[in-house]
Amino acid sequence: MKKAYFLLPLVFLLAIVVYSCKKDDGVERIPPRDRGEESIDATASIEAFLETHFYNYEEFENPSADFDYIIRFDSLIGDNANKTPLIDQVLTKTVQDRVDDDVTYTLYYLIAKQGGGKQIQFPDIGTMSYEGRQLDNVLFDGSVEPVRFDLTGIIDGLQDALIEFKTAVGDPIINADGTVDFEDYGAGAVFIPSGLGYFSSPPPGSGIGVYAQLIFTFRLYKAEQGDQDGDGVPSIYEDINGNGLEEDDDTDNDLNPNFADVDDDNDGRLTKDEIVVTVYTIDEGEPEPILGEDEVEVKREVDDSTGKITITTVTFTDANNDGIPDYLDENI
């Protein structure tokens, strides 16, 4: 389970680590709630919010020229009593608890704008602007400016929702005043039960309550393929069991999941030395390279001035033909 506060500065994150690692200070510790029981209460709280609130969907349906595509919530009372409630507009997905395999959640998320770019993947590096609130609408974190972040380092519920969205189309537009604009980006919200958030251990000083349900609204601009351990294998390929979770793949059982392990099979040879990286350069309109059976494209760059395309691939070699790539085979 991820424990880092969403996008706080590194100094604050270090303070959290120091705080969490202190020895017994004499304060009585209350055992955390049963995760299954808490999930039931969390779902009830979120559904109550969804049934009594709406978002500014009319602005998204008929956007003005200066509309900012920021999701805003309000209560279904007074002049707004006849608005469409969120419960009739959200989508759901079943999500596995990262701590207790017997617990699952119904994760509610809202797609206000899908986005026209590429689908972001669970171990990608993303760029977005966002707001984080509790169900009482109290803001605890946010950034109007685009922020670059690692999906493997954010809370699980936000990661689980973001992968349902697409990024902006094309490259960012740099304005004369130095600001940056994006075209046709994804915009949405997610309603996160405490078990996919901070559960009983919210970061000190964050203002987030114990067992708090959280709401994140966001505008998703960009996605870059992640290689968190820098071993040359993109983290999307380190999901060996294919379940869309990065935390539970640990080939050598050294308690370092593959996406954060520079020697995945613990054979004394670094992963980067047990794969083959190839770079192809072609001109626009030329035939694409034909990749080998165990070769995958991991990066593509286009030089707008020359039209040249640079394609980087990784080949997962299997020297003894046992069906196990060398970087995962302790015998190679």
C-alpha positions in Angstrom: 0.0 0.0 0.0 1.4 3.4 -0.9 1.8 5.7 2.0 3.3 8.9 0.5 1.2 12.0 0.7 0.0 12.9 -2.8 2.4 15.6 -4.2 4.0 17.1 -1.1 7.6 18.4 -1.3 10.4 16.0 -0.6 11.3 17.7 2.7 7.7 17.0 4.0 7.8 13.5 2.8 11.1 12.9 4.8 9.4 14.4 7.8 6.6 11.9 7.4 9.1 9.0 7.3 10.9 10.2 10.4 7.6 10.6 12.2 6.3 7.2 11.2 9.6 5.5 12.2 9.8 6.8 15.8 9.9 4.2 18.5 7.1 3.9 21.1 6.6 7.3 22.6 4.3 6.2 25.4 1.1 7.2 23.5 -1.5 4.5 23.5 -2.1 3.2 20.0 -5.6 2.3 18.9 -5.7 -0.7 16.6 -7.0 0.2 13.1 -10.5 -0.8 12.1 -11.3 -4.0 10.2 -10.7 -3.1 6.6 -13.8 -4.9 5.4 -16.1 -3.2 7.9 -14.5 0.2 7.1 -15.1 -0.4 3.3 -18.8 -0.8 4.0 -19.0 2.5 5.9 -16.8 4.3 3.3 -19.1 3.2 0.5 -22.2 4.4 2.3 -20.6 7.8 2.9 -19.6 8.2 -0.7 -22.9 7.1 -2.0 -24.7 9.6 0.3 -22.5 12.4 -1.2 -23.2 11.2 -4.8 -27.0 11.2 -4.1 -27.1 14.7 -2.7 -24.6 16.6 -5.0 -24.1 17.4 -8.6 -21.3 18.9 -10.7 -21.2 21.7 -13.3 -22.1 19.3 -16.2 -24.0 22.0 -18.1 -20.8 24.0 -18.5 -19.0 20.9 -19.9 -21.9 20.2 -22.3 -21.9 23.8 -23.6 -18.5 25.2 -22.7 -17.9 28.9 -23.1 -14.7 30.2 -24.8 -13.0 30.8 -21.5 -14.3 27.7 -19.6 -11.5 26.1 -17.5 -12.9 22.6 -17.5 -12.5 22.4 -13.7 -15.2 20.2 -12.0 -17.1 22.0 -9.3 -19.6 20.3 -6.9 -22.7 21.8 -5.2 -25.6 20.5 -3.2 -29.0 19.5 -4.6 -31.0 22.1 -2.7 -32.9 25.2 -3.6 -32.5 26.3 -7.2 -30.3 23.3 -7.8 -32.8 20.7 -6.5 -33.7 19.4 -10.0 -30.1 19.0 -11.2 -28.9 15.5 -12.2 -27.3 13.9 -9.1 -23.8 12.5 -9.4 -25.0 9.0 -8.6 -26.7 9.0 -12.0 -23.5 10.2 -13.8 -20.6 8.3 -12.3 -19.1 5.1 -13.5 -17.8 2.3 -11.3 -15.1 -0.4 -11.2 -14.2 -3.1 -8.7 -10.8 -2.5 -7.1 -8.8 -4.8 -5.0 -7.6 -3.7 -1.5 -3.8 -3.7 -1.5 -3.5 -4.9 2.1 -6.3 -7.5 2.5 -7.0 -9.8 -0.5 -10.5 -10.5 0.9 -11.6 -6.9 0.6 -12.7 -5.2 -2.6 -14.2 -1.8 -3.3 -16.6 -0.2 -5.7 -14.7 2.8 -6.9 -16.9 5.6 -8.2 -15.3 7.9 -10.8 -16.7 10.6 -13.1 -15.6 11.2 -16.7 -16.5 14.8 -17.5 -14.1 14.8 -20.5 -12.4 11.6 -21.8 -9.4 13.3 -23.5 -8.3 12.7 -27.0 -4.7 11.6 -26.5 -3.3 8.3 -25.3 -4.5 6.2 -22.3 -2.3 6.6 -19.3 -1.1 3.4 -17.7 -0.7 2.5 -14.0 3.1 2.8 -13.8 3.4 5.9 -16.0 4.7 9.4 -15.2 1.8 11.8 -15.6 1.3 15.5 -15.8 -1.9 17.1 -14.4 -3.5 19.8 -12.4 -5.8 18.7 -9.5 -7.6 19.4 -6.3 -8.0 17.0 -3.3 -10.9 17.5 -0.9 -12.7 15.6 1.8 -16.4 14.9 1.6 -17.1 18.1 3.5 -15.5 19.9 0.5 -12.5 21.1 2.6 -9.5 21.4 0.3 -6.3 19.7 1.5 -4.1 19.7 -1.6 -4.1 21.1 -5.1 -2.3 22.7 -8.0 -3.7 24.9 -10.7 -0.4 24.6 -12.6 0.5 21.3 -14.3 2.4 19.0 -12.0 4.5 16.0 -13.0 4.0 12.9 -10.8 4.6 9.2 -10.6 1.5 7.0 -10.6 3.2 4.4 -8.6 3.7 6.9 -5.8 0.2 8.3 -5.4 -2.7 6.8 -3.4 -4.2 3.7 -4.9 -7.7 5.1 -5.5 -6.4 8.0 -7.6 -4.1 5.7 -9.6 -7.0 3.3 -10.2 -9.2 6.1 -11.6 -6.6 7.9 -13.7 -6.0 4.9 -15.9 -9.6 5.3 -17.2 -8.7 8.6 -18.8 -6.7 9.9 -21.8 -4.2 12.7 -22.1 -4.2 15.8 -24.2 -3.7 15.7 -28.0 -0.3 16.7 -29.4 2.4 18.8 -27.8 1.8 21.5 -25.2 1.3 25.0 -26.5 3.7 27.6 -25.1 2.1 31.0 -24.9 3.9 34.3 -25.2 3.6 34.9 -21.5 5.3 31.6 -20.7 2.1 29.8 -19.7 1.3 26.4 -21.1 -2.0 25.2 -22.7 -3.1 21.7 -23.7 -5.7 20.6 -26.2 -8.5 18.0 -25.7 -7.2 16.7 -22.3 -9.1 14.4 -19.9 -11.0 15.9 -17.0 -12.7 13.9 -14.2 -13.1 13.1 -10.6 -12.8 10.1 -8.3 -14.4 9.4 -5.0 -11.9 7.4 -2.9 -12.8 5.2 0.1 -10.4 5.4 2.9 -9.0 1.9 2.2 -7.7 3.2 -1.1 -6.5 6.4 0.5 -4.8 6.9 3.8 -7.0 4.7 5.9 -6.0 5.1 9.6 -2.7 6.9 8.9 -3.2 10.3 7.2 0.0 12.3 6.8 0.7 14.5 9.9 -0.3 18.1 9.2 -2.2 17.3 6.1 -5.6 18.1 7.6 -7.0 14.8 6.4 -9.1 12.9 8.9 -8.6 9.3 10.0 -10.7 7.0 7.8 -11.5 10.0 5.5 -13.1 9.5 2.1 -11.4 11.7 -0.4 -12.4 13.4 -3.7 -9.9 14.3 -6.4 -10.8 16.3 -9.4 -8.2 16.6 -12.1 -7.2 17.6 -15.6 -4.8 15.1 -17.2 -2.4 16.5 -19.8 0.5 14.1 -20.4 1.8 10.5 -19.9 5.3 9.3 -20.1 6.3 5.6 -19.9 7.7 4.9 -16.5 10.9 3.0 -15.6 11.0 3.7 -11.9 14.1 1.7 -11.2 16.0 2.7 -14.3 16.8 -0.9 -15.3 15.8 -0.5 -18.9 12.6 -2.5 -18.6 9.6 -0.2 -18.7 7.5 -0.8 -15.5 4.4 -1.8 -17.5 6.4 -4.9 -18.6 7.3 -5.6 -14.9 3.7 -6.5 -14.2 4.4 -10.2 -14.6 1.0 -11.5 -13.5 -0.8 -8.9 -15.6 -3.2 -7.8 -12.9 -2.5 -4.1 -13.3 -0.8 -3.7 -9.9 2.9 -3.0 -9.6 3.3 -3.9 -5.9 2.8 -7.7 -6.1 5.4 -8.8 -8.7 8.6 -9.8 -6.9 10.4 -12.5 -8.9 13.3 -13.0 -6.4 11.2 -12.6 -3.3 13.5 -10.0 -1.9 10.7 -7.7 -0.8 11.5 -5.2 -3.6 8.9 -5.5 -6.4 10.3 -5.8 -9.9 9.4 -2.3 -10.9 11.7 -1.1 -8.1 14.4 -3.8 -8.3 17.6 -3.3 -10.4 18.4 -7.0 -10.3 15.0 -8.7 -10.7 16.2 -12.3 -10.4 18.9 -11.6 -7.8 21.6 -13.4 -9.8 24.2 -10.7 -9.3 23.8 -9.4 -12.8 21.9 -6.1 -13.2 18.7 -6.3 -15.2 20.0 -3.7 -17.6 22.8 -6.1 -18.5 20.5 -8.9 -19.3 18.4 -7.2 -21.9 19.3 -5.8 -25.4 18.4 -2.2 -26.2 18.3 -1.3 -29.9 17.8 2.1 -31.5 16.4 2.5 -35.0 16.4 5.7 -37.1 14.1 6.0 -40.1 12.9 8.8 -42.3 9.3 9.8 -42.5 7.5 7.5 -44.9 10.1 4.7 -44.7 9.0 1.2 -43.7 9.0 0.5 -39.9 11.5 -1.9 -38.6 10.3 -5.5 -38.2 10.7 -6.4 -34.5 11.9 -9.7 -33.2 9.6 -12.1 -31.3 10.8 -10.9 -27.9 11.4 -7.3 -28.9 9.1 -4.5 -27.9 9.1 -0.8 -28.7 9.6 1.3 -25.6 10.2 4.8 -27.0 9.5 6.8 -30.2 10.7 10.3 -30.9 10.0 12.4 -34.0 12.2 15.3 -35.0 9.8 17.9 -36.4 12.6 19.8 -38.3 13.9 16.7 -40.2 11.0 14.3 -40.0 13.4 11.6 -38.7 11.8 9.0 -36.4 13.9 7.4 -33.6 12.5 4.1 -32.2 14.0 2.5 -29.2 13.3 -1.2 -28.4 14.1 -3.7 -25.8 14.7 -7.4 -26.5 14.0 -9.8 -23.6 16.7 -12.4 -24.4 16.3 -16.1 -23.4 19.7 -17.7 -23.7 18.7 -21.2 -22.5 15.3 -21.2 -24.3 13.4 -22.1 -21.2 10.7 -19.6 -21.7 12.0 -17.3 -18.9 13.6 -14.0 -20.0 17.3 -13.9 -18.8 16.6 -10.9 -16.6 14.1 -13.0 -14.6 16.1 -16.3 -14.7 18.4 -16.7 -11.8 20.3 -19.5 -13.7 21.4 -17.1 -16.5 
